[in-house]
Amino acid sequence: MDKMIKRLMVGAVAFAAISLAGGAWATGNYPNGPIKMIVPFAAGGPTDALARSLADEMGNALKQQIIVENKPGAGGNVGTALAARAQPDGYTILITTNGPLVANPMLFKKITFDPKKDFAPVSLVTYLPNILAVHPSVPVKTTAELIELLKANPNKYSFASGGLGTSSHFSGELFKTMAGVQMVHVPYKGDGASMPDVVGGQVPIVFGSVFATSRYTQNNMLRPLAVTSKARVPSVPTVPSLDETGLKGYDLAAWYGILVPTGTPEPIVNKLSSTIATIIANPAFKQRIEGMGGIPQSMKPAEFRAFIDAERPKWEKLIKESGITID
């Protein structure tokens, strides 16, 4: 009996050693196959455009194909939930925004993932501020003039956004709170979808991503008044920030980052993070993202986790003050 137990113990130790060696080999040779990048928003939007640019560069750096898969629905919740249930092996990564990671758990009554428990942060990729713009028929040329007009006409003007709970929606809500004005919110299914009605004058005011809005402001189809980030945006340097125009402390932008399912080996997380950092430091890639209206910035995994944690109280306060909920 003792000999049998001894043989079993030796076999168990040998199996564990082989398993550990296999795991180390797999991690050390990562990646050795295609990687799926889930985008929880529709094709053609800013998240999709950023994802495809980043996927190209990551594929070149890692010498493997990065396959972008759009899984839109429920403000990003559908695709984010799919990513949360993926195998934690580094072959499924998620690129998403502060919506699913921070705001949505406070907005939606039911979500099927826990951003804190289900994901390991890899790196921030970029900030994407919004622009406050008006149709040329609106008789204002500055933010101060717009605030004066809105105070004189409460709820007589409406503003468009990319949808309930989006950063463009919250940009408008924060503006209302800080400026002390009242407007009617008109949500659309994406910033791009709102533009025809705003350009056509049906909705006179818009908070839209720089990516979606600047092409219309550059052609004088819309009049830009301010950007929503505290600093100016490189792609529209002549447009002041709302903080500059008198709403001191105003600072709201969407941000985009890469995450993987919890349990993904730390060496893989670190390899993905360092790869992204190298890509973002590349002047050509940085210029491309700035051309989309973004402000690129990478973070190490621990830094990105701390950043996400610090964002939650800010968004919680804004959601409570706005009274927004989504069924």
C-alpha positions as CSV (number, residue, x, y, z in Angstrom):
1,M,0.0,0.0,0.0
2,D,2.8,2.4,0.9
3,K,4.5,1.7,-2.5
4,M,1.3,2.4,-4.3
5,I,0.7,5.7,-2.5
6,K,4.3,6.6,-3.2
7,R,3.9,5.9,-6.9
8,L,0.7,7.9,-7.0
9,M,2.4,10.9,-5.3
10,V,5.4,10.7,-7.7
11,G,2.9,10.6,-10.6
12,A,1.0,13.6,-9.3
13,V,4.2,15.6,-8.9
14,A,5.3,14.7,-12.4
15,F,1.9,15.7,-13.9
16,A,2.0,19.0,-12.1
17,A,5.5,19.7,-13.4
18,I,4.4,18.9,-16.9
19,S,1.3,21.1,-16.5
20,L,3.3,24.0,-15.2
21,A,5.9,23.6,-18.0
22,G,3.1,23.5,-20.6
23,G,1.5,26.6,-19.1
24,A,4.8,28.5,-19.1
25,W,5.4,27.4,-22.7
26,A,2.0,28.6,-23.8
27,T,2.5,31.9,-22.1
28,G,6.1,32.3,-23.3
29,N,5.0,31.7,-26.9
30,Y,1.9,33.9,-26.7
31,P,0.4,34.6,-29.1
32,N,0.5,31.5,-31.4
33,G,-2.8,32.0,-33.1
34,P,-5.4,34.7,-34.0
35,I,-6.7,37.1,-31.3
36,K,-10.4,38.2,-31.3
37,M,-11.0,41.8,-30.4
38,I,-14.6,42.4,-29.3
39,V,-16.1,45.8,-30.0
40,P,-19.4,46.2,-28.1
41,F,-20.6,48.9,-30.5
42,A,-21.7,49.1,-34.1
43,A,-19.4,49.3,-37.0
44,G,-18.6,52.8,-38.3
45,G,-18.5,54.6,-35.0
46,P,-15.5,55.9,-33.1
47,T,-14.9,52.8,-31.1
48,D,-15.0,50.7,-34.2
49,A,-12.6,53.0,-36.0
50,L,-10.2,53.1,-33.1
51,A,-10.4,49.3,-32.7
52,R,-9.5,48.6,-36.4
53,S,-6.6,51.0,-36.3
54,L,-5.2,49.5,-33.1
55,A,-5.9,45.9,-34.3
56,D,-3.8,46.5,-37.4
57,E,-0.9,47.7,-35.3
58,M,-1.2,45.0,-32.7
59,G,-1.3,42.4,-35.4
60,N,1.9,43.7,-36.9
61,A,3.6,43.8,-33.5
62,L,2.4,40.4,-32.3
63,K,2.8,38.8,-35.7
64,Q,-0.8,37.4,-35.5
65,Q,-4.1,38.4,-37.0
66,I,-6.3,40.5,-34.7
67,I,-9.9,39.8,-35.8
68,V,-12.3,42.7,-34.9
69,E,-15.9,41.5,-34.1
70,N,-18.7,44.0,-33.5
71,K,-21.2,42.9,-30.9
72,P,-23.4,46.0,-30.4
73,G,-26.5,46.3,-28.1
74,A,-27.7,47.8,-24.9
75,G,-25.2,50.6,-24.7
76,G,-22.3,48.2,-25.0
77,N,-23.5,45.7,-22.5
78,V,-24.1,42.8,-25.0
79,G,-20.5,42.7,-26.3
80,T,-19.0,43.4,-22.9
81,A,-20.9,40.4,-21.4
82,L,-19.7,38.2,-24.2
83,A,-16.1,39.2,-23.5
84,A,-16.6,38.6,-19.8
85,R,-17.6,34.9,-20.5
86,A,-14.6,34.3,-22.9
87,Q,-11.8,31.9,-22.0
88,P,-9.1,33.8,-20.0
89,D,-6.3,32.8,-22.3
90,G,-5.4,36.1,-24.0
91,Y,-7.1,35.2,-27.3
92,T,-10.2,37.3,-26.6
93,I,-9.7,41.0,-25.8
94,L,-12.2,43.7,-25.3
95,I,-12.0,47.3,-26.4
96,T,-14.6,49.4,-24.7
97,T,-15.5,52.7,-23.1
98,N,-16.4,54.2,-19.7
99,G,-20.0,53.4,-20.5
100,P,-20.0,49.6,-19.9
101,L,-17.1,49.8,-17.4
102,V,-18.4,52.6,-15.2
103,A,-21.7,54.2,-16.1
104,N,-23.9,51.3,-17.2
105,P,-23.9,49.4,-13.9
106,M,-25.5,52.5,-12.4
107,L,-27.8,53.2,-15.3
108,F,-29.2,49.8,-16.3
109,K,-31.4,47.8,-13.9
110,K,-30.0,44.5,-15.1
111,I,-26.6,43.7,-16.6
112,T,-25.0,40.3,-16.8
113,F,-21.4,41.1,-16.0
114,D,-19.5,42.8,-13.2
115,P,-16.8,45.2,-14.5
116,K,-14.8,45.0,-11.3
117,K,-14.8,41.2,-11.0
118,D,-15.0,40.0,-14.6
119,F,-12.1,41.9,-16.2
120,A,-8.4,42.5,-15.9
121,P,-7.5,46.0,-17.2
122,V,-4.7,46.0,-19.7
123,S,-4.3,49.6,-20.9
124,L,-6.0,52.9,-21.6
125,V,-5.8,53.8,-25.3
126,T,-7.3,57.2,-25.8
127,Y,-9.6,59.9,-24.6
128,L,-12.3,61.1,-27.0
129,P,-13.9,64.4,-26.0
130,N,-17.1,65.8,-27.4
131,I,-17.9,69.1,-29.1
132,L,-20.7,71.4,-28.3
133,A,-21.9,72.7,-31.6
134,V,-25.0,74.5,-32.9
135,H,-26.8,74.9,-36.2
136,P,-25.9,78.1,-38.0
137,S,-29.5,79.3,-37.5
138,V,-29.0,79.5,-33.7
139,P,-28.1,83.2,-33.0
140,V,-25.0,82.6,-30.9
141,K,-21.3,82.5,-31.5
142,T,-20.0,81.7,-28.1
143,T,-20.8,79.5,-25.2
144,A,-21.7,82.5,-23.0
145,E,-24.2,83.6,-25.6
146,L,-25.7,80.2,-25.8
147,I,-26.1,80.0,-22.0
148,E,-27.8,83.5,-22.1
149,L,-30.2,82.3,-24.9
150,L,-31.1,79.1,-23.1
151,K,-31.7,80.9,-19.8
152,A,-34.1,83.2,-21.6
153,N,-35.9,80.3,-23.3
154,P,-36.0,77.3,-20.9
155,N,-36.8,74.0,-22.6
156,K,-37.4,75.7,-25.9
157,Y,-34.2,74.3,-27.4
158,S,-33.2,70.7,-27.8
159,F,-29.9,69.0,-27.9
160,A,-28.9,65.8,-29.7
161,S,-26.6,63.1,-28.4
162,G,-25.4,59.6,-29.4
163,G,-27.9,57.9,-27.1
164,L,-29.1,57.5,-23.5
165,G,-26.2,57.0,-21.2
166,T,-23.5,57.9,-23.7
167,S,-20.7,60.4,-23.0
168,S,-22.3,62.9,-25.4
169,H,-25.6,62.6,-23.4
170,F,-23.8,63.2,-20.1
171,S,-21.8,66.0,-21.7
172,G,-25.2,67.8,-22.2
173,E,-26.5,66.9,-18.8
174,L,-23.3,68.2,-17.1
175,F,-23.6,71.4,-19.2
176,K,-27.2,71.9,-18.1
177,T,-26.3,71.5,-14.4
178,M,-23.2,73.7,-14.5
179,A,-24.7,76.4,-16.7
180,G,-28.1,76.3,-14.9
181,V,-30.1,75.9,-18.1
182,Q,-32.9,73.7,-19.4
183,M,-32.9,71.8,-22.7
184,V,-34.8,68.9,-24.1
185,H,-32.7,65.8,-24.8
186,V,-33.0,64.0,-28.1
187,P,-31.1,60.7,-28.1
188,Y,-30.0,58.9,-31.3
189,K,-28.4,55.6,-32.0
190,G,-24.8,56.9,-32.2
191,D,-23.2,60.3,-32.7
192,G,-23.1,59.8,-36.5
193,A,-26.9,59.1,-36.6
194,S,-27.6,62.5,-35.0
195,M,-25.8,64.6,-37.5
196,P,-28.3,64.6,-40.4
197,D,-31.0,66.1,-38.1
198,V,-28.6,68.6,-36.5
199,V,-27.2,69.7,-39.9
200,G,-30.8,69.9,-41.2
201,G,-31.8,72.2,-38.3
202,Q,-34.4,69.9,-36.8
203,V,-32.3,69.7,-33.6
204,P,-30.4,72.9,-33.1
205,I,-27.8,71.9,-30.6
206,V,-25.5,68.8,-30.4
207,F,-23.0,67.3,-28.1
208,G,-21.2,64.8,-30.3
209,S,-17.8,63.2,-30.5
210,V,-15.0,65.1,-32.1
211,F,-14.7,62.1,-34.5
212,A,-18.3,62.4,-35.7
213,T,-18.9,66.2,-35.5
214,S,-15.7,67.9,-36.7
215,R,-16.2,67.1,-40.3
216,Y,-19.4,69.2,-40.2
217,T,-17.8,72.0,-38.2
218,Q,-14.9,72.2,-40.6
219,N,-17.3,72.6,-43.5
220,N,-19.3,75.3,-41.7
221,M,-22.4,73.2,-41.6
222,L,-22.3,73.4,-37.8
223,R,-20.8,76.1,-35.6
224,P,-18.4,74.7,-32.9
225,L,-18.5,76.5,-29.5
226,A,-16.4,74.3,-27.2
227,V,-14.9,70.9,-26.5
228,T,-15.9,69.0,-23.4
229,S,-12.4,68.0,-22.2
230,K,-10.5,70.4,-19.9
231,A,-7.7,70.8,-22.4
232,R,-8.1,71.6,-26.1
233,V,-8.2,68.8,-28.6
234,P,-5.2,68.6,-31.0
235,S,-7.4,68.0,-34.1
236,V,-9.5,71.1,-33.4
237,P,-7.0,73.4,-31.8
238,T,-9.0,76.6,-32.3
239,V,-12.0,75.4,-30.4
240,P,-11.8,76.4,-26.7
241,S,-12.7,74.1,-23.9
242,L,-15.9,74.7,-21.8
243,D,-13.6,75.2,-18.9
244,E,-11.9,78.1,-20.8
245,T,-15.3,79.6,-21.7
246,G,-16.4,80.1,-18.1
247,L,-17.7,76.7,-16.9
248,K,-14.7,76.2,-14.6
249,G,-14.0,72.6,-13.8
250,Y,-16.0,71.2,-16.6
251,D,-14.2,68.1,-17.9
252,L,-16.0,65.1,-19.5
253,A,-14.8,62.8,-22.2
254,A,-15.3,59.2,-23.3
255,W,-12.2,57.1,-22.8
256,Y,-11.3,53.8,-24.4
257,G,-9.3,50.9,-23.1
258,I,-8.3,47.3,-23.5
259,L,-9.3,44.6,-21.0
260,V,-9.2,40.8,-20.9
261,P,-11.3,38.3,-18.9
262,T,-10.2,37.9,-15.3
263,G,-7.9,35.0,-14.9
264,T,-5.8,35.8,-18.0
265,P,-2.2,35.0,-17.0
266,E,-0.3,38.1,-15.8
267,P,2.6,37.7,-18.4
268,I,0.0,37.8,-21.2
269,V,-1.7,40.9,-19.7
270,N,1.7,42.6,-19.4
271,K,2.7,41.6,-22.9
272,L,-0.5,43.1,-24.3
273,S,0.0,46.3,-22.2
274,S,3.6,46.8,-23.3
275,T,2.6,46.2,-26.9
276,I,-0.1,48.9,-26.7
277,A,2.3,51.3,-25.0
278,T,4.8,50.9,-27.8
279,I,2.1,51.5,-30.5
280,I,0.7,54.6,-28.8
281,A,4.2,56.0,-28.5
282,N,4.6,55.7,-32.3
283,P,4.2,59.2,-33.8
284,A,2.4,57.9,-36.9
285,F,-0.2,56.1,-34.8
286,K,-0.5,59.0,-32.4
287,Q,-1.2,61.3,-35.4
288,R,-3.8,58.9,-36.7
289,I,-5.7,58.8,-33.4
290,E,-5.5,62.6,-33.0
291,G,-6.9,62.9,-36.5
292,M,-10.0,61.0,-35.2
293,G,-10.4,63.6,-32.5
294,G,-8.7,61.5,-29.8
295,I,-6.0,62.2,-27.2
296,P,-3.9,58.9,-27.1
297,Q,-2.5,57.7,-23.8
298,S,-1.4,54.3,-22.5
299,M,-1.3,53.0,-19.0
300,K,0.2,50.0,-17.2
301,P,-2.4,47.5,-16.0
302,A,-2.3,48.7,-12.3
303,E,-2.5,52.3,-13.4
304,F,-5.5,51.6,-15.6
305,R,-7.3,49.8,-12.8
306,A,-6.7,52.7,-10.5
307,F,-7.9,55.1,-13.2
308,I,-11.2,53.2,-13.7
309,D,-11.8,53.0,-9.9
310,A,-11.2,56.8,-9.7
311,E,-13.7,57.4,-12.5
312,R,-16.7,55.7,-10.7
313,P,-17.4,58.3,-8.1
314,K,-17.4,61.1,-10.7
315,W,-19.9,59.3,-12.9
316,E,-22.0,58.2,-9.9
317,K,-22.4,61.8,-8.9
318,L,-23.4,62.9,-12.4
319,I,-25.9,60.1,-12.8
320,K,-27.5,60.9,-9.5
321,E,-27.8,64.6,-10.3
322,S,-29.2,63.9,-13.7
323,G,-31.7,61.3,-12.5
324,I,-31.1,59.2,-15.6
325,T,-32.0,55.5,-15.5
326,I,-32.4,52.9,-18.3
327,D,-34.7,49.9,-18.1
